Amino acid sequence: RVNHALTAQDFVQRGRAVEGATLAQAVQWHTEHRVLLDGDRTVIFE
């Protein structure tokens, strides 16, 4: 969550943290063979 008290630098730091977590999750799923590309679609298995 964000609020109006955050500075621009706070937003940058939070954005980087979210991007890092998202990339880590994607890499984990890829190594677990849970990601399948089907034409223009990406399927992620649970």
mmCIF file of the N, C-alpha and C atoms, coordinates in Angstrom:
data_MODEL
# 
_entry.id   MODEL 
# 
loop_
_atom_site.group_PDB 
_atom_site.id 
_atom_site.type_symbol 
_atom_site.label_atom_id 
_atom_site.label_alt_id 
_atom_site.label_comp_id 
_atom_site.label_asym_id 
_atom_site.label_entity_id 
_atom_site.label_seq_id 
_atom_site.pdbx_PDB_ins_code 
_atom_site.Cartn_x 
_atom_site.Cartn_y 
_atom_site.Cartn_z 
_atom_site.occupancy 
_atom_site.B_iso_or_equiv 
_atom_site.pdbx_formal_charge 
_atom_site.auth_seq_id 
_atom_site.auth_comp_id 
_atom_site.auth_asym_id 
_atom_site.auth_atom_id 
_atom_site.pdbx_PDB_model_num 
ATOM 1   N N  . ARG A 1 1  ? 0.831  -1.185  0.000   1.00 0.00 ? 1  ARG A N  1 
ATOM 2   C CA . ARG A 1 1  ? 0.000  0.000   0.000   1.00 0.00 ? 1  ARG A CA 1 
ATOM 3   C C  . ARG A 1 1  ? 0.872  1.243   0.000   1.00 0.00 ? 1  ARG A C  1 
ATOM 4   N N  . VAL A 1 2  ? 0.329  2.278   -0.557  1.00 0.00 ? 2  VAL A N  1 
ATOM 5   C CA . VAL A 1 2  ? 1.040  3.552   -0.591  1.00 0.00 ? 2  VAL A CA 1 
ATOM 6   C C  . VAL A 1 2  ? 0.150  4.625   0.007   1.00 0.00 ? 2  VAL A C  1 
ATOM 7   N N  . ASN A 1 3  ? 0.782  5.725   0.391   1.00 0.00 ? 3  ASN A N  1 
ATOM 8   C CA . ASN A 1 3  ? 0.021  6.869   0.883   1.00 0.00 ? 3  ASN A CA 1 
ATOM 9   C C  . ASN A 1 3  ? 0.684  8.149   0.395   1.00 0.00 ? 3  ASN A C  1 
ATOM 10  N N  . HIS A 1 4  ? 0.065  9.268   0.671   1.00 0.00 ? 4  HIS A N  1 
ATOM 11  C CA . HIS A 1 4  ? 0.548  10.548  0.156   1.00 0.00 ? 4  HIS A CA 1 
ATOM 12  C C  . HIS A 1 4  ? 1.768  11.065  0.900   1.00 0.00 ? 4  HIS A C  1 
ATOM 13  N N  . ALA A 1 5  ? 2.151  10.419  1.981   1.00 0.00 ? 5  ALA A N  1 
ATOM 14  C CA . ALA A 1 5  ? 3.325  10.847  2.738   1.00 0.00 ? 5  ALA A CA 1 
ATOM 15  C C  . ALA A 1 5  ? 4.621  10.320  2.125   1.00 0.00 ? 5  ALA A C  1 
ATOM 16  N N  . LEU A 1 6  ? 4.528  9.421   1.166   1.00 0.00 ? 6  LEU A N  1 
ATOM 17  C CA . LEU A 1 6  ? 5.718  8.835   0.561   1.00 0.00 ? 6  LEU A CA 1 
ATOM 18  C C  . LEU A 1 6  ? 6.384  9.815   -0.400  1.00 0.00 ? 6  LEU A C  1 
ATOM 19  N N  . THR A 1 7  ? 7.697  9.742   -0.438  1.00 0.00 ? 7  THR A N  1 
ATOM 20  C CA . THR A 1 7  ? 8.447  10.573  -1.377  1.00 0.00 ? 7  THR A CA 1 
ATOM 21  C C  . THR A 1 7  ? 8.618  9.818   -2.692  1.00 0.00 ? 7  THR A C  1 
ATOM 22  N N  . ALA A 1 8  ? 9.112  10.525  -3.684  1.00 0.00 ? 8  ALA A N  1 
ATOM 23  C CA . ALA A 1 8  ? 9.370  9.885   -4.976  1.00 0.00 ? 8  ALA A CA 1 
ATOM 24  C C  . ALA A 1 8  ? 10.377 8.750   -4.808  1.00 0.00 ? 8  ALA A C  1 
ATOM 25  N N  . GLN A 1 9  ? 11.388 8.953   -3.975  1.00 0.00 ? 9  GLN A N  1 
ATOM 26  C CA . GLN A 1 9  ? 12.392 7.908   -3.740  1.00 0.00 ? 9  GLN A CA 1 
ATOM 27  C C  . GLN A 1 9  ? 11.763 6.689   -3.069  1.00 0.00 ? 9  GLN A C  1 
ATOM 28  N N  . ASP A 1 10 ? 10.800 6.897   -2.170  1.00 0.00 ? 10 ASP A N  1 
ATOM 29  C CA . ASP A 1 10 ? 10.096 5.781   -1.535  1.00 0.00 ? 10 ASP A CA 1 
ATOM 30  C C  . ASP A 1 10 ? 9.371  4.942   -2.587  1.00 0.00 ? 10 ASP A C  1 
ATOM 31  N N  . PHE A 1 11 ? 8.733  5.624   -3.535  1.00 0.00 ? 11 PHE A N  1 
ATOM 32  C CA . PHE A 1 11 ? 8.031  4.910   -4.604  1.00 0.00 ? 11 PHE A CA 1 
ATOM 33  C C  . PHE A 1 11 ? 9.009  4.103   -5.458  1.00 0.00 ? 11 PHE A C  1 
ATOM 34  N N  . VAL A 1 12 ? 10.157 4.684   -5.750  1.00 0.00 ? 12 VAL A N  1 
ATOM 35  C CA . VAL A 1 12 ? 11.176 3.985   -6.538  1.00 0.00 ? 12 VAL A CA 1 
ATOM 36  C C  . VAL A 1 12 ? 11.635 2.737   -5.802  1.00 0.00 ? 12 VAL A C  1 
ATOM 37  N N  . GLN A 1 13 ? 11.926 2.859   -4.515  1.00 0.00 ? 13 GLN A N  1 
ATOM 38  C CA . GLN A 1 13 ? 12.386 1.710   -3.728  1.00 0.00 ? 13 GLN A CA 1 
ATOM 39  C C  . GLN A 1 13 ? 11.327 0.620   -3.667  1.00 0.00 ? 13 GLN A C  1 
ATOM 40  N N  . ARG A 1 14 ? 10.093 0.998   -3.443  1.00 0.00 ? 14 ARG A N  1 
ATOM 41  C CA . ARG A 1 14 ? 9.015  0.002   -3.380  1.00 0.00 ? 14 ARG A CA 1 
ATOM 42  C C  . ARG A 1 14 ? 8.799  -0.658  -4.733  1.00 0.00 ? 14 ARG A C  1 
ATOM 43  N N  . GLY A 1 15 ? 8.889  0.119   -5.796  1.00 0.00 ? 15 GLY A N  1 
ATOM 44  C CA . GLY A 1 15 ? 8.743  -0.438  -7.137  1.00 0.00 ? 15 GLY A CA 1 
ATOM 45  C C  . GLY A 1 15 ? 9.827  -1.457  -7.442  1.00 0.00 ? 15 GLY A C  1 
ATOM 46  N N  . ARG A 1 16 ? 11.047 -1.146  -7.050  1.00 0.00 ? 16 ARG A N  1 
ATOM 47  C CA . ARG A 1 16 ? 12.152 -2.089  -7.272  1.00 0.00 ? 16 ARG A CA 1 
ATOM 48  C C  . ARG A 1 16 ? 11.948 -3.363  -6.465  1.00 0.00 ? 16 ARG A C  1 
ATOM 49  N N  . ALA A 1 17 ? 11.462 -3.231  -5.246  1.00 0.00 ? 17 ALA A N  1 
ATOM 50  C CA . ALA A 1 17 ? 11.216 -4.406  -4.407  1.00 0.00 ? 17 ALA A CA 1 
ATOM 51  C C  . ALA A 1 17 ? 10.147 -5.297  -5.029  1.00 0.00 ? 17 ALA A C  1 
ATOM 52  N N  . VAL A 1 18 ? 9.078  -4.687  -5.539  1.00 0.00 ? 18 VAL A N  1 
ATOM 53  C CA . VAL A 1 18 ? 8.001  -5.457  -6.172  1.00 0.00 ? 18 VAL A CA 1 
ATOM 54  C C  . VAL A 1 18 ? 8.512  -6.138  -7.440  1.00 0.00 ? 18 VAL A C  1 
ATOM 55  N N  . GLU A 1 19 ? 9.275  -5.418  -8.257  1.00 0.00 ? 19 GLU A N  1 
ATOM 56  C CA . GLU A 1 19 ? 9.825  -6.008  -9.475  1.00 0.00 ? 19 GLU A CA 1 
ATOM 57  C C  . GLU A 1 19 ? 10.748 -7.179  -9.151  1.00 0.00 ? 19 GLU A C  1 
ATOM 58  N N  . GLY A 1 20 ? 11.568 -7.035  -8.124  1.00 0.00 ? 20 GLY A N  1 
ATOM 59  C CA . GLY A 1 20 ? 12.475 -8.113  -7.735  1.00 0.00 ? 20 GLY A CA 1 
ATOM 60  C C  . GLY A 1 20 ? 11.726 -9.345  -7.271  1.00 0.00 ? 20 GLY A C  1 
ATOM 61  N N  . ALA A 1 21 ? 10.690 -9.148  -6.462  1.00 0.00 ? 21 ALA A N  1 
ATOM 62  C CA . ALA A 1 21 ? 9.892  -10.275 -5.973  1.00 0.00 ? 21 ALA A CA 1 
ATOM 63  C C  . ALA A 1 21 ? 9.158  -10.962 -7.122  1.00 0.00 ? 21 ALA A C  1 
ATOM 64  N N  . THR A 1 22 ? 8.647  -10.170 -8.052  1.00 0.00 ? 22 THR A N  1 
ATOM 65  C CA . THR A 1 22 ? 7.933  -10.722 -9.203  1.00 0.00 ? 22 THR A CA 1 
ATOM 66  C C  . THR A 1 22 ? 8.876  -11.533 -10.087 1.00 0.00 ? 22 THR A C  1 
ATOM 67  N N  . LEU A 1 23 ? 10.060 -11.008 -10.333 1.00 0.00 ? 23 LEU A N  1 
ATOM 68  C CA . LEU A 1 23 ? 11.040 -11.734 -11.143 1.00 0.00 ? 23 LEU A CA 1 
ATOM 69  C C  . LEU A 1 23 ? 11.464 -13.025 -10.451 1.00 0.00 ? 23 LEU A C  1 
ATOM 70  N N  . ALA A 1 24 ? 11.690 -12.976 -9.150  1.00 0.00 ? 24 ALA A N  1 
ATOM 71  C CA . ALA A 1 24 ? 12.083 -14.181 -8.410  1.00 0.00 ? 24 ALA A CA 1 
ATOM 72  C C  . ALA A 1 24 ? 11.008 -15.254 -8.508  1.00 0.00 ? 24 ALA A C  1 
ATOM 73  N N  . GLN A 1 25 ? 9.742  -14.850 -8.394  1.00 0.00 ? 25 GLN A N  1 
ATOM 74  C CA . GLN A 1 25 ? 8.638  -15.813 -8.499  1.00 0.00 ? 25 GLN A CA 1 
ATOM 75  C C  . GLN A 1 25 ? 8.580  -16.404 -9.900  1.00 0.00 ? 25 GLN A C  1 
ATOM 76  N N  . ALA A 1 26 ? 8.764  -15.580 -10.916 1.00 0.00 ? 26 ALA A N  1 
ATOM 77  C CA . ALA A 1 26 ? 8.729  -16.063 -12.299 1.00 0.00 ? 26 ALA A CA 1 
ATOM 78  C C  . ALA A 1 26 ? 9.864  -17.049 -12.563 1.00 0.00 ? 26 ALA A C  1 
ATOM 79  N N  . VAL A 1 27 ? 11.050 -16.753 -12.057 1.00 0.00 ? 27 VAL A N  1 
ATOM 80  C CA . VAL A 1 27 ? 12.185 -17.661 -12.244 1.00 0.00 ? 27 VAL A CA 1 
ATOM 81  C C  . VAL A 1 27 ? 11.919 -18.983 -11.538 1.00 0.00 ? 27 VAL A C  1 
ATOM 82  N N  . GLN A 1 28 ? 11.371 -18.936 -10.332 1.00 0.00 ? 28 GLN A N  1 
ATOM 83  C CA . GLN A 1 28 ? 11.058 -20.164 -9.597  1.00 0.00 ? 28 GLN A CA 1 
ATOM 84  C C  . GLN A 1 28 ? 10.057 -21.008 -10.375 1.00 0.00 ? 28 GLN A C  1 
ATOM 85  N N  . TRP A 1 29 ? 8.987  -20.392 -10.845 1.00 0.00 ? 29 TRP A N  1 
ATOM 86  C CA . TRP A 1 29 ? 7.980  -21.132 -11.610 1.00 0.00 ? 29 TRP A CA 1 
ATOM 87  C C  . TRP A 1 29 ? 8.588  -21.733 -12.876 1.00 0.00 ? 29 TRP A C  1 
ATOM 88  N N  . HIS A 1 30 ? 9.462  -20.978 -13.533 1.00 0.00 ? 30 HIS A N  1 
ATOM 89  C CA . HIS A 1 30 ? 10.097 -21.480 -14.757 1.00 0.00 ? 30 HIS A CA 1 
ATOM 90  C C  . HIS A 1 30 ? 10.955 -22.705 -14.454 1.00 0.00 ? 30 HIS A C  1 
ATOM 91  N N  . THR A 1 31 ? 11.734 -22.654 -13.373 1.00 0.00 ? 31 THR A N  1 
ATOM 92  C CA . THR A 1 31 ? 12.588 -23.796 -13.031 1.00 0.00 ? 31 THR A CA 1 
ATOM 93  C C  . THR A 1 31 ? 11.773 -25.002 -12.581 1.00 0.00 ? 31 THR A C  1 
ATOM 94  N N  . GLU A 1 32 ? 10.555 -24.771 -12.107 1.00 0.00 ? 32 GLU A N  1 
ATOM 95  C CA . GLU A 1 32 ? 9.660  -25.862 -11.713 1.00 0.00 ? 32 GLU A CA 1 
ATOM 96  C C  . GLU A 1 32 ? 8.819  -26.364 -12.887 1.00 0.00 ? 32 GLU A C  1 
ATOM 97  N N  . HIS A 1 33 ? 9.088  -25.830 -14.085 1.00 0.00 ? 33 HIS A N  1 
ATOM 98  C CA . HIS A 1 33 ? 8.365  -26.216 -15.312 1.00 0.00 ? 33 HIS A CA 1 
ATOM 99  C C  . HIS A 1 33 ? 6.862  -25.986 -15.168 1.00 0.00 ? 33 HIS A C  1 
ATOM 100 N N  . ARG A 1 34 ? 6.482  -24.883 -14.538 1.00 0.00 ? 34 ARG A N  1 
ATOM 101 C CA . ARG A 1 34 ? 5.071  -24.554 -14.348 1.00 0.00 ? 34 ARG A CA 1 
ATOM 102 C C  . ARG A 1 34 ? 4.577  -23.531 -15.366 1.00 0.00 ? 34 ARG A C  1 
ATOM 103 N N  . VAL A 1 35 ? 5.465  -23.046 -16.215 1.00 0.00 ? 35 VAL A N  1 
ATOM 104 C CA . VAL A 1 35 ? 5.109  -22.022 -17.197 1.00 0.00 ? 35 VAL A CA 1 
ATOM 105 C C  . VAL A 1 35 ? 5.107  -22.655 -18.581 1.00 0.00 ? 35 VAL A C  1 
ATOM 106 N N  . LEU A 1 36 ? 4.020  -22.460 -19.319 1.00 0.00 ? 36 LEU A N  1 
ATOM 107 C CA . LEU A 1 36 ? 3.877  -23.011 -20.663 1.00 0.00 ? 36 LEU A CA 1 
ATOM 108 C C  . LEU A 1 36 ? 3.452  -21.887 -21.599 1.00 0.00 ? 36 LEU A C  1 
ATOM 109 N N  . LEU A 1 37 ? 4.179  -21.727 -22.692 1.00 0.00 ? 37 LEU A N  1 
ATOM 110 C CA . LEU A 1 37 ? 3.796  -20.751 -23.705 1.00 0.00 ? 37 LEU A CA 1 
ATOM 111 C C  . LEU A 1 37 ? 2.959  -21.457 -24.749 1.00 0.00 ? 37 LEU A C  1 
ATOM 112 N N  . ASP A 1 38 ? 1.792  -20.876 -25.065 1.00 0.00 ? 38 ASP A N  1 
ATOM 113 C CA . ASP A 1 38 ? 0.862  -21.447 -26.036 1.00 0.00 ? 38 ASP A CA 1 
ATOM 114 C C  . ASP A 1 38 ? 0.476  -20.344 -27.012 1.00 0.00 ? 38 ASP A C  1 
ATOM 115 N N  . GLY A 1 39 ? 1.277  -20.190 -28.048 1.00 0.00 ? 39 GLY A N  1 
ATOM 116 C CA . GLY A 1 39 ? 1.024  -19.107 -28.994 1.00 0.00 ? 39 GLY A CA 1 
ATOM 117 C C  . GLY A 1 39 ? 1.244  -17.767 -28.315 1.00 0.00 ? 39 GLY A C  1 
ATOM 118 N N  . ASP A 1 40 ? 0.192  -16.950 -28.281 1.00 0.00 ? 40 ASP A N  1 
ATOM 119 C CA . ASP A 1 40 ? 0.271  -15.640 -27.641 1.00 0.00 ? 40 ASP A CA 1 
ATOM 120 C C  . ASP A 1 40 ? -0.092 -15.696 -26.165 1.00 0.00 ? 40 ASP A C  1 
ATOM 121 N N  . ARG A 1 41 ? -0.349 -16.881 -25.646 1.00 0.00 ? 41 ARG A N  1 
ATOM 122 C CA . ARG A 1 41 ? -0.799 -17.023 -24.261 1.00 0.00 ? 41 ARG A CA 1 
ATOM 123 C C  . ARG A 1 41 ? 0.303  -17.627 -23.398 1.00 0.00 ? 41 ARG A C  1 
ATOM 124 N N  . THR A 1 42 ? 0.284  -17.273 -22.129 1.00 0.00 ? 42 THR A N  1 
ATOM 125 C CA . THR A 1 42 ? 1.171  -17.876 -21.139 1.00 0.00 ? 42 THR A CA 1 
ATOM 126 C C  . THR A 1 42 ? 0.302  -18.567 -20.111 1.00 0.00 ? 42 THR A C  1 
ATOM 127 N N  . VAL A 1 43 ? 0.545  -19.868 -19.907 1.00 0.00 ? 43 VAL A N  1 
ATOM 128 C CA . VAL A 1 43 ? -0.224 -20.658 -18.949 1.00 0.00 ? 43 VAL A CA 1 
ATOM 129 C C  . VAL A 1 43 ? 0.695  -20.971 -17.771 1.00 0.00 ? 43 VAL A C  1 
ATOM 130 N N  . ILE A 1 44 ? 0.214  -20.711 -16.547 1.00 0.00 ? 44 ILE A N  1 
ATOM 131 C CA . ILE A 1 44 ? 0.978  -21.001 -15.337 1.00 0.00 ? 44 ILE A CA 1 
ATOM 132 C C  . ILE A 1 44 ? 0.191  -22.016 -14.530 1.00 0.00 ? 44 ILE A C  1 
ATOM 133 N N  . PHE A 1 45 ? 0.788  -23.179 -14.306 1.00 0.00 ? 45 PHE A N  1 
ATOM 134 C CA . PHE A 1 45 ? 0.126  -24.251 -13.565 1.00 0.00 ? 45 PHE A CA 1 
ATOM 135 C C  . PHE A 1 45 ? 0.324  -24.066 -12.066 1.00 0.00 ? 45 PHE A C  1 
ATOM 136 N N  . GLU A 1 46 ? -0.699 -24.420 -11.309 1.00 0.00 ? 46 GLU A N  1 
ATOM 137 C CA . GLU A 1 46 ? -0.596 -24.348 -9.848  1.00 0.00 ? 46 GLU A CA 1 
ATOM 138 C C  . GLU A 1 46 ? 0.088  -25.562 -9.312  1.00 0.00 ? 46 GLU A C  1 
# 
